[in-house]
Amino acid sequence: MTDAATEAPSATPASAAPVVTVSGGTLRGTREGGIDRFLGIPYAAPPVGDLRFAPPVPPPAWDDERDASSFGPTAPQRPYAPAIATYLATVEVPGDDILTVNVWTPADRPPAAALPVLVFVHGGALTRGTAALPTYDGERFARHGIVFVSIQYRLGQEGFAVLDDVPQNLGVLDQEAALRWVRREIAAFGGDAGRVTVMGHSAGANTLTALLAQPYAKELFDRAILQSGPLVAQPPKRAGRMTREIAKRLDVAATRAGFAAVHADDLVAQQTAVAAGGSPLGGGPTVALAIGGEAVPRNPLDALLAGAGRGIPVLIGCTSEEYRLWLVPSGAVDKATWLTVTVARLAARVPARIVRAHRARRPDASPGEVLGEVMTDMLLRGPITRFADSRVSVGDSATWVYEFRWRSPVDRLGAAHVMELGFVFDRLGQADAIGIGGPDGPQVLADAMHRAWVSFVVGGDPGWEAWSSRRPVQAFDADGGHIDYAPRQEELDGLPER
C-alpha cells in the first residue's frame, strides 16, 4: 500500500499554477511539462452521515480558492489478497470526500478551446480500485489534445449493497452524477461537452455498460470504450448474497439503518472475510450489479440486444487469457482436473463439443487452462460477440472489437486480465505496469494501442475494420496488431447465454 501517487508531480510556483472556475468555486491546480492537472474535485457531497446509503447530491460550494493539487480520498477498501497483491497495486488516501473527479488538460490550450474529452472509470471488482494509480495518469492522452478525466465512486457495500430500503447500485448513480458534472463543467478546462467518450475497465466497464443500456445514455456520453468488463447484472437475490451474509455475521438487519450503524471499515472487513471463503472455481458471494431500480432497471446485455445504446459508437474487447490473473496466482489452474472441467461444463450447460473445440485449438492445454478459456468465453467473449453482432448494419451504431494477446513473461500470467492497461495508457515504465508485465513490454504495442484509443476519442474510429458479419477482431500482439476474422468461432457459436 502506498500514498505516493497522491502527491502532485512536482511543486508549481503559485504564480504559474493554473486556475479555473467551476460552478462550485475556483480551483488551483498544478502545471508540469505543458500539462495542467486539477485533482480531487468534488462532483457530489461526501456520502457520510445522512448521505450514507443515499443517492449522490451536489457538493457544497466553496468560497476560497480550492487546492486541486492532490487526489481526493479513496473509497473504503482493503488491499488485494496476497496471491495477487503483487500484480495489482493499491493506493489508500484517508478521508470522506471520496466522490471526486480529476482532470488533465493541455496547458497551451486556446482560451476558447473545445477539445475532445475522455472519462475513465477504474475497475476492481466493485470492491477495490482508485483513480490515483500511477498507470491511470492522463498525461499521455492530454499530450494528444484530449481533456482526460478520471472519477472515483462508492465501492463494496457502500456502493453496491442490496438493502431492503436503499436504491440499488449507488456506485452507478455516482458515475452518472460524475458524467453529468463533466457535461456541465468540462468547458472550463478546455473540453467539448459535446464530444465525451467514456472508458471503463473490468468493473468500470461493467458499470458503464449499465449506463450505456439506459434510454438517456446520450445525455451522459457520445462514445464508449469497454475493456474486459461483463455486460450483465445479477438478479437481486443472487447479487444480494454478500449483503445478506454480512448482515448475518454482524447480526444486523439488511436495511439502511442496520448497515448505517456499522462503521465502513467494519463492513469492508466482513466483505473481505466472506469473499475469502469462496474460490475462483467454486464461486461464492461477490459484490455485483443488481437488476432493479433506477440505475440498472434490467439486465444491461438484454437491453443492449434489444436496441439500447444504438447511435453510440463502441470500442470493446478483452484479453485472450483473462482467467490467468485469477487462476494462476491462486494455484487453481494447476488443481483442476478433466473431471473438474466436466462437472463445471454440465453445471453451466456448456456443450461437450465446445470443450473439444478448445482442446483441438490448444492440444497442450491443461484442464485448468481449458476451464479458464471456457469461463472467459462465458463471461466476456461470448457476450461481446453477441453484442457486436446485434449492432451490425444498424445506422450509426458502429462497433470495433479487439483482443489483447501479448503474453507477459511474469509468473506464467500470459495475456491476463489487466495486462493491457499499461499499453493503453502508454505508461509501461510505471511500477504497477512493470509488476504485472515486466520491464520489457514492447513499446511498439503501446504505441499502437494508445494511438488507436486516441483516434477513437478524437475521430470516432480506432483505425481498423468495424464489426460486420465477417467478425473482424483487432488482435494486439508484439507486432503492434493485425486483423483476425471470426477467431474462436467454433468455441463461441452455441455457447449458452448467461
C-alpha positions as CSV (number, residue, x, y, z in Angstrom):
1,M,0.0,0.0,0.0
2,T,1.3,3.4,-0.9
3,D,0.2,7.0,-0.9
4,A,3.0,8.2,-3.2
5,A,0.6,8.5,-6.2
6,T,-1.5,11.0,-4.3
7,E,1.1,13.8,-4.4
8,A,1.3,16.3,-7.2
9,P,4.0,15.6,-9.8
10,S,6.1,18.5,-8.6
11,A,5.7,21.8,-6.8
12,T,4.3,24.5,-9.0
13,P,5.1,28.1,-8.2
14,A,2.0,29.9,-7.1
15,S,2.4,32.5,-9.9
16,A,2.4,29.7,-12.5
17,A,-0.3,27.4,-11.1
18,P,-3.3,27.2,-13.3
19,V,-6.7,28.4,-12.0
20,V,-10.2,27.6,-13.3
21,T,-13.6,28.4,-12.0
22,V,-16.5,25.8,-12.0
23,S,-19.9,26.2,-10.5
24,G,-18.8,25.2,-7.1
25,G,-15.9,27.7,-6.9
26,T,-12.3,28.4,-8.0
27,L,-9.7,25.6,-8.3
28,R,-5.9,25.9,-8.3
29,G,-4.1,23.0,-9.9
30,T,-0.6,22.3,-10.9
31,R,1.3,22.6,-14.2
32,E,4.2,20.4,-15.3
33,G,5.6,19.6,-18.7
34,G,2.9,21.5,-20.6
35,I,0.0,19.7,-18.8
36,D,-2.4,21.2,-16.3
37,R,-3.7,18.9,-13.5
38,F,-6.7,19.5,-11.3
39,L,-7.2,16.7,-8.8
40,G,-9.7,15.8,-6.2
41,I,-12.6,18.0,-7.5
42,P,-15.9,17.1,-5.8
43,Y,-18.8,16.3,-8.1
44,A,-21.0,15.2,-5.2
45,A,-21.1,15.7,-1.4
46,P,-19.3,13.2,0.8
47,P,-21.5,10.2,1.3
48,V,-21.4,10.1,5.0
49,G,-23.8,10.8,7.8
50,D,-27.4,11.3,6.5
51,L,-26.0,10.9,2.9
52,R,-24.6,7.4,3.6
53,F,-26.5,4.8,1.6
54,A,-28.3,7.6,-0.3
55,P,-28.1,8.8,-3.9
56,P,-25.4,11.4,-4.6
57,V,-26.3,15.0,-4.1
58,P,-24.4,18.1,-5.3
59,P,-21.4,19.2,-3.3
60,P,-21.5,22.4,-1.2
61,A,-19.8,25.4,-2.9
62,W,-16.6,26.8,-1.5
63,D,-15.7,30.4,-1.1
64,D,-11.9,30.4,-1.0
65,E,-9.7,29.1,-3.8
66,R,-9.7,25.3,-3.5
67,D,-6.4,23.4,-3.7
68,A,-6.6,20.8,-6.5
69,S,-3.0,19.6,-6.4
70,S,-3.7,16.1,-5.0
71,F,-6.1,13.2,-5.4
72,G,-9.1,13.0,-3.1
73,P,-9.7,10.3,-0.6
74,T,-10.3,6.7,-1.8
75,A,-13.4,4.7,-1.2
76,P,-13.1,2.3,1.8
77,Q,-11.3,-0.9,0.7
78,R,-8.7,-3.5,1.6
79,P,-5.6,-4.5,-0.4
80,Y,-6.0,-7.4,-2.7
81,A,-5.4,-10.9,-1.3
82,P,-1.6,-11.8,-1.1
83,A,-1.8,-14.1,-4.1
84,I,-2.5,-11.3,-6.5
85,A,-1.4,-8.2,-4.5
86,T,2.0,-8.4,-6.2
87,Y,0.3,-7.7,-9.5
88,L,-2.5,-5.3,-8.5
89,A,-1.3,-2.2,-6.7
90,T,-3.3,-0.4,-4.0
91,V,-3.4,3.2,-3.1
92,E,-5.1,4.5,0.1
93,V,-6.0,8.1,0.7
94,P,-7.9,8.7,4.0
95,G,-10.9,10.9,4.2
96,D,-14.6,11.1,3.5
97,D,-14.7,13.3,0.3
98,I,-14.5,10.3,-2.0
99,L,-16.8,11.4,-4.8
100,T,-14.3,13.4,-6.9
101,V,-13.0,13.8,-10.4
102,N,-9.5,14.5,-11.7
103,V,-8.7,16.5,-14.9
104,W,-5.7,16.6,-17.1
105,T,-5.7,19.2,-19.9
106,P,-3.1,20.8,-22.2
107,A,-1.6,23.9,-20.7
108,D,-1.3,25.7,-24.0
109,R,-5.0,25.2,-25.0
110,P,-6.6,28.3,-26.6
111,P,-8.9,30.3,-24.4
112,A,-12.0,29.1,-26.3
113,A,-10.7,25.5,-26.8
114,A,-13.2,22.7,-27.4
115,L,-11.1,19.6,-27.1
116,P,-12.4,16.0,-27.1
117,V,-12.9,14.5,-23.6
118,L,-12.1,11.1,-22.3
119,V,-13.6,10.0,-18.9
120,F,-12.0,6.9,-17.3
121,V,-13.8,4.6,-14.8
122,H,-11.4,2.3,-12.9
123,G,-12.1,-1.4,-12.2
124,G,-11.5,-3.5,-9.1
125,A,-14.4,-6.0,-8.8
126,L,-16.6,-3.2,-7.4
127,T,-14.7,-3.6,-4.1
128,R,-11.3,-2.0,-4.8
129,G,-9.5,0.5,-7.1
130,T,-8.8,4.2,-7.3
131,A,-8.1,6.8,-9.9
132,A,-4.8,7.6,-8.1
133,L,-2.8,4.6,-9.5
134,P,0.2,5.8,-11.5
135,T,-0.8,3.9,-14.6
136,Y,-4.1,5.9,-14.8
137,D,-2.3,9.2,-15.1
138,G,-3.9,11.0,-18.0
139,E,-0.8,12.9,-19.2
140,R,-0.3,10.9,-22.4
141,F,-3.8,11.5,-23.5
142,A,-3.6,15.2,-22.7
143,R,-0.5,15.4,-24.9
144,H,-2.7,14.4,-27.8
145,G,-5.1,17.3,-27.2
146,I,-7.6,15.3,-25.1
147,V,-9.0,16.5,-21.8
148,F,-8.7,13.4,-19.7
149,V,-11.0,12.9,-16.6
150,S,-10.9,10.1,-14.1
151,I,-13.6,9.5,-11.5
152,Q,-14.0,7.9,-8.1
153,Y,-17.2,6.2,-6.9
154,R,-18.5,4.3,-3.9
155,L,-17.3,0.6,-3.7
156,G,-18.3,-2.5,-1.9
157,Q,-21.3,-2.4,0.4
158,E,-21.3,1.4,0.5
159,G,-21.9,1.5,-3.3
160,F,-23.5,-1.9,-4.1
161,A,-25.2,-3.4,-1.1
162,V,-28.6,-4.9,-1.8
163,L,-30.6,-3.5,1.1
164,D,-34.4,-3.5,1.5
165,D,-34.9,0.2,1.7
166,V,-31.9,1.6,-0.3
167,P,-31.6,2.3,-4.0
168,Q,-29.6,-0.4,-5.7
169,N,-26.3,0.2,-7.4
170,L,-25.5,3.6,-5.7
171,G,-22.0,3.4,-7.3
172,V,-23.6,3.5,-10.7
173,L,-25.6,6.6,-9.7
174,D,-22.3,8.1,-8.5
175,Q,-20.9,7.6,-12.0
176,E,-24.0,9.1,-13.6
177,A,-23.6,12.2,-11.4
178,A,-19.9,12.5,-12.4
179,L,-20.7,12.3,-16.1
180,R,-23.4,15.0,-15.7
181,W,-20.8,17.1,-13.9
182,V,-18.5,16.6,-16.9
183,R,-21.2,17.8,-19.4
184,R,-21.8,20.9,-17.2
185,E,-18.2,21.9,-16.2
186,I,-15.7,20.5,-18.7
187,A,-15.7,23.6,-20.9
188,A,-13.8,25.4,-18.0
189,F,-10.9,23.0,-18.7
190,G,-11.0,23.4,-22.5
191,G,-13.2,20.4,-23.1
192,D,-16.0,20.0,-25.6
193,A,-19.1,18.9,-23.7
194,G,-20.5,17.5,-26.9
195,R,-17.6,15.1,-27.5
196,V,-17.3,12.9,-24.4
197,T,-16.0,9.4,-24.6
198,V,-16.2,7.1,-21.6
199,M,-13.7,4.3,-21.0
200,G,-14.1,1.7,-18.3
201,H,-12.0,-1.3,-17.4
202,S,-13.3,-4.5,-15.7
203,A,-15.9,-3.5,-13.1
204,G,-15.7,0.1,-14.6
205,A,-16.7,-1.3,-17.9
206,N,-19.5,-3.3,-16.3
207,T,-21.0,-0.2,-14.7
208,L,-20.6,1.8,-17.9
209,T,-22.4,-1.0,-19.7
210,A,-25.3,-0.4,-17.4
211,L,-25.3,3.3,-18.3
212,L,-25.0,2.6,-22.0
213,A,-28.1,0.5,-21.7
214,Q,-30.1,3.4,-20.2
215,P,-32.5,5.2,-22.5
216,Y,-30.8,8.5,-21.6
217,A,-27.3,7.3,-22.3
218,K,-26.7,10.0,-24.9
219,E,-27.2,12.6,-22.2
220,L,-24.1,11.3,-20.5
221,F,-21.6,10.4,-23.3
222,D,-21.2,10.2,-27.0
223,R,-18.8,7.2,-27.4
224,A,-17.8,4.3,-25.2
225,I,-14.7,2.1,-24.7
226,L,-15.4,-1.1,-22.7
227,Q,-12.4,-3.1,-21.7
228,S,-12.7,-6.6,-20.1
229,G,-16.0,-5.9,-18.4
230,P,-19.0,-8.2,-18.0
231,L,-22.1,-6.9,-19.8
232,V,-24.6,-8.3,-17.3
233,A,-26.1,-7.8,-13.9
234,Q,-27.5,-10.3,-11.5
235,P,-31.0,-10.8,-10.1
236,P,-31.3,-9.1,-6.7
237,K,-31.5,-12.4,-4.8
238,R,-28.2,-13.6,-6.2
239,A,-26.5,-10.1,-6.1
240,G,-27.6,-9.7,-2.5
241,R,-25.9,-12.9,-1.2
242,M,-22.8,-10.9,0.0
243,T,-25.0,-8.3,1.8
244,R,-27.1,-11.0,3.5
245,E,-24.1,-12.9,4.6
246,I,-22.5,-9.7,6.1
247,A,-25.8,-8.9,7.9
248,K,-25.9,-12.4,9.3
249,R,-22.3,-12.2,10.6
250,L,-22.9,-8.8,12.1
251,D,-26.3,-9.6,13.4
252,V,-27.9,-6.5,11.9
253,A,-30.8,-6.1,9.6
254,A,-30.2,-5.8,5.8
255,T,-31.6,-2.3,5.8
256,R,-30.2,1.2,5.7
257,A,-30.5,1.6,9.4
258,G,-28.8,-1.7,10.1
259,F,-25.8,-1.1,7.8
260,A,-25.5,2.6,8.7
261,A,-24.9,1.6,12.3
262,V,-21.8,-0.3,11.2
263,H,-18.5,1.6,10.5
264,A,-17.5,1.5,6.9
265,D,-14.2,-0.2,7.7
266,D,-16.0,-3.0,9.5
267,L,-18.2,-3.6,6.5
268,V,-15.1,-3.8,4.4
269,A,-13.5,-6.3,6.8
270,Q,-16.6,-8.5,6.8
271,Q,-16.9,-8.3,3.0
272,T,-13.2,-9.4,2.7
273,A,-13.7,-12.3,5.0
274,V,-16.8,-13.5,3.1
275,A,-15.1,-13.2,-0.2
276,A,-12.1,-15.2,1.1
277,G,-14.3,-18.2,1.7
278,G,-15.1,-18.6,-2.0
279,S,-12.8,-19.9,-4.7
280,P,-12.2,-19.0,-8.4
281,L,-13.7,-22.3,-9.4
282,G,-16.4,-22.9,-6.8
283,G,-17.7,-19.4,-6.7
284,G,-19.3,-17.7,-3.6
285,P,-20.9,-14.4,-2.6
286,T,-19.5,-11.4,-4.5
287,V,-20.3,-7.8,-5.0
288,A,-22.2,-7.4,-8.2
289,L,-24.6,-5.1,-10.1
290,A,-28.2,-5.9,-9.1
291,I,-31.0,-5.8,-11.6
292,G,-33.7,-3.4,-10.5
293,G,-34.2,0.2,-9.6
294,E,-33.2,3.4,-11.3
295,A,-29.5,2.6,-12.1
296,V,-29.9,-0.9,-13.6
297,P,-33.7,-1.4,-14.4
298,R,-33.0,-4.5,-16.5
299,N,-30.1,-6.8,-17.4
300,P,-27.8,-4.5,-19.4
301,L,-27.0,-7.1,-22.1
302,D,-30.7,-7.8,-22.6
303,A,-31.4,-4.1,-23.1
304,L,-28.5,-3.7,-25.5
305,L,-29.5,-6.7,-27.6
306,A,-33.0,-5.2,-27.8
307,G,-31.6,-1.9,-29.2
308,A,-30.4,0.2,-26.2
309,G,-27.2,2.1,-26.8
310,R,-27.8,2.4,-30.6
311,G,-26.3,5.5,-32.1
312,I,-23.3,5.4,-29.6
313,P,-20.1,4.1,-31.2
314,V,-18.4,1.4,-29.1
315,L,-14.9,0.1,-28.9
316,I,-15.0,-3.2,-26.9
317,G,-12.8,-6.2,-26.2
318,C,-10.8,-8.2,-23.7
319,T,-7.5,-10.0,-23.2
320,S,-7.0,-13.5,-24.6
321,E,-6.3,-15.1,-21.3
322,E,-8.3,-13.1,-18.8
323,Y,-8.6,-16.0,-16.4
324,R,-4.9,-16.3,-15.7
325,L,-4.9,-13.4,-13.2
326,W,-7.3,-15.3,-11.0
327,L,-6.4,-18.9,-11.6
328,V,-2.6,-18.9,-11.9
329,P,-1.6,-17.0,-8.7
330,S,-4.1,-18.9,-6.6
331,G,-2.9,-22.2,-8.0
332,A,-6.4,-23.2,-9.2
333,V,-5.2,-23.6,-12.8
334,D,-3.0,-26.5,-11.7
335,K,-5.5,-28.1,-9.4
336,A,-8.3,-28.6,-11.9
337,T,-8.7,-32.0,-13.5
338,W,-10.7,-33.1,-16.5
339,L,-13.4,-34.2,-14.0
340,T,-13.5,-30.6,-12.8
341,V,-14.0,-29.4,-16.3
342,T,-16.8,-31.9,-16.9
343,V,-18.6,-31.0,-13.7
344,A,-18.3,-27.3,-14.4
345,R,-19.4,-27.8,-18.0
346,L,-22.5,-29.7,-17.0
347,A,-23.4,-27.1,-14.3
348,A,-23.1,-24.3,-16.9
349,R,-24.8,-26.3,-19.6
350,V,-21.9,-26.0,-22.0
351,P,-22.0,-28.5,-24.8
352,A,-19.2,-31.0,-24.8
353,R,-18.3,-30.1,-28.4
354,I,-17.2,-26.6,-27.2
355,V,-14.7,-28.1,-24.8
356,R,-13.5,-30.4,-27.6
357,A,-13.0,-27.3,-29.8
358,H,-10.9,-25.7,-27.1
359,R,-8.8,-28.8,-26.8
360,A,-8.4,-29.1,-30.6
361,R,-7.1,-25.5,-30.8
362,R,-4.7,-25.9,-27.9
363,P,-3.9,-29.7,-27.5
364,D,-1.2,-28.9,-25.0
365,A,-3.5,-27.0,-22.6
366,S,-4.1,-28.3,-19.1
367,P,-7.6,-29.0,-17.7
368,G,-7.3,-25.7,-15.7
369,E,-6.4,-23.7,-18.8
370,V,-9.3,-25.2,-20.8
371,L,-11.7,-24.4,-18.0
372,G,-10.3,-20.9,-17.8
373,E,-10.8,-20.4,-21.5
374,V,-14.5,-21.6,-21.3
375,M,-15.0,-19.3,-18.3
376,T,-13.6,-16.3,-20.3
377,D,-15.9,-17.2,-23.2
378,M,-18.9,-17.3,-20.9
379,L,-18.2,-14.1,-19.1
380,L,-16.7,-12.0,-21.8
381,R,-16.0,-13.2,-25.3
382,G,-19.4,-14.7,-25.9
383,P,-21.4,-11.7,-24.7
384,I,-19.1,-9.3,-26.5
385,T,-19.7,-11.2,-29.8
386,R,-23.4,-11.2,-29.3
387,F,-23.5,-7.5,-28.5
388,A,-21.4,-6.6,-31.6
389,D,-23.5,-8.9,-33.8
390,S,-26.6,-7.1,-32.7
391,R,-25.3,-3.8,-34.0
392,V,-24.3,-4.9,-37.5
393,S,-25.9,-2.7,-40.2
394,V,-27.6,-0.5,-37.6
395,G,-27.0,3.0,-38.8
396,D,-24.6,5.0,-36.7
397,S,-24.0,2.1,-34.2
398,A,-20.5,1.2,-35.4
399,T,-18.6,-1.3,-33.2
400,W,-15.0,-2.2,-33.1
401,V,-13.7,-5.3,-31.3
402,Y,-10.2,-6.1,-30.1
403,E,-8.4,-8.8,-28.3
404,F,-5.1,-8.2,-26.4
405,R,-2.8,-11.2,-26.9
406,W,0.7,-10.2,-25.8
407,R,1.8,-12.7,-23.1
408,S,3.6,-11.3,-20.1
409,P,6.7,-13.3,-19.1
410,V,5.9,-12.7,-15.4
411,D,4.9,-15.8,-13.3
412,R,3.0,-17.5,-16.1
413,L,0.5,-14.7,-16.3
414,G,0.4,-14.5,-20.1
415,A,-2.3,-12.3,-21.6
416,A,-4.1,-12.0,-18.3
417,H,-6.8,-9.6,-17.1
418,V,-5.4,-6.0,-16.5
419,M,-2.4,-6.7,-18.8
420,E,-3.4,-4.2,-21.5
421,L,-3.7,-1.1,-19.2
422,G,0.0,-0.1,-19.3
423,F,-0.2,-0.2,-23.1
424,V,-3.5,1.7,-23.5
425,F,-2.2,4.5,-21.2
426,D,1.3,4.2,-22.7
427,R,2.9,4.0,-19.3
428,L,4.9,0.8,-19.4
429,G,7.5,2.2,-17.1
430,Q,5.2,2.6,-14.1
431,A,5.8,0.3,-11.2
432,D,2.3,-1.1,-11.3
433,A,2.6,-1.9,-15.0
434,I,6.0,-3.5,-14.6
435,G,4.7,-5.6,-11.7
436,I,2.4,-7.5,-13.9
437,G,4.0,-7.1,-17.4
438,G,7.7,-7.0,-16.6
439,P,10.2,-4.3,-17.6
440,D,10.4,-5.2,-21.3
441,G,6.8,-4.7,-22.6
442,P,7.0,-3.9,-26.4
443,Q,6.8,-0.2,-26.9
444,V,5.5,-0.7,-30.5
445,L,2.4,-2.3,-29.0
446,A,1.9,0.5,-26.6
447,D,2.3,3.0,-29.5
448,A,-0.3,1.1,-31.5
449,M,-2.9,0.7,-28.7
450,H,-2.6,4.2,-27.4
451,R,-2.8,5.6,-30.9
452,A,-6.0,3.6,-31.6
453,W,-7.6,4.8,-28.4
454,V,-6.7,8.4,-29.1
455,S,-8.0,8.0,-32.7
456,F,-11.3,6.7,-31.4
457,V,-11.7,9.6,-28.8
458,V,-10.7,12.3,-31.3
459,G,-12.3,11.0,-34.5
460,G,-14.6,8.1,-33.6
461,D,-12.6,5.4,-35.4
462,P,-9.7,3.4,-33.9
463,G,-8.3,2.7,-37.3
464,W,-9.3,-0.9,-38.1
465,E,-12.3,-2.5,-39.8
466,A,-15.6,-2.1,-38.0
467,W,-17.5,-5.1,-36.9
468,S,-19.5,-6.8,-39.6
469,S,-20.8,-10.3,-40.5
470,R,-17.1,-11.1,-41.1
471,R,-16.4,-10.6,-37.4
472,P,-13.1,-8.7,-37.7
473,V,-11.1,-8.6,-34.4
474,Q,-8.1,-6.5,-34.0
475,A,-5.5,-8.7,-32.4
476,F,-3.0,-6.7,-30.4
477,D,0.3,-8.6,-30.0
478,A,4.0,-7.8,-30.1
479,D,3.7,-7.0,-33.9
480,G,1.5,-4.0,-33.0
481,G,-1.7,-5.5,-34.2
482,H,-3.4,-7.3,-37.0
483,I,-7.0,-8.3,-38.0
484,D,-8.2,-11.8,-37.4
485,Y,-11.6,-12.7,-38.9
486,A,-14.0,-14.7,-36.7
487,P,-11.4,-16.1,-34.3
488,R,-12.6,-18.9,-31.9
489,Q,-15.9,-19.2,-33.9
490,E,-16.2,-22.9,-33.2
491,E,-15.8,-22.3,-29.5
492,L,-18.2,-19.3,-29.3
493,D,-21.1,-20.4,-31.5
494,G,-23.7,-22.2,-29.5
495,L,-22.2,-21.0,-26.1
496,P,-25.0,-20.8,-23.5
497,E,-26.3,-17.4,-22.7
498,R,-25.6,-16.2,-19.1
